[in-house]
Amino acid sequence: MHATVAEENTASLPLLERIGYDRVRGIREDDGSVTRLLTCGAGRAREAADGAPEF
């Protein structure tokens, strides 16, 4: 699984890392901002979800 998050989104980046995502690289946008690409393998996502409530 992949996620893209604006670098200035200081709430989402640490949250995604806590649930098992790893930062892969930064992508420089046309306006000069940076979008972070994160990725998480299915096994790591399952491990992070253990004990989480089901919806």
Secondary structure, DSSP 8 states (H G I E B T S, - for coil): -EEEEETT-TTHHHHHHHTT-EEEEEEE-TTS-EEEEEE--HHHHHHHHTT----
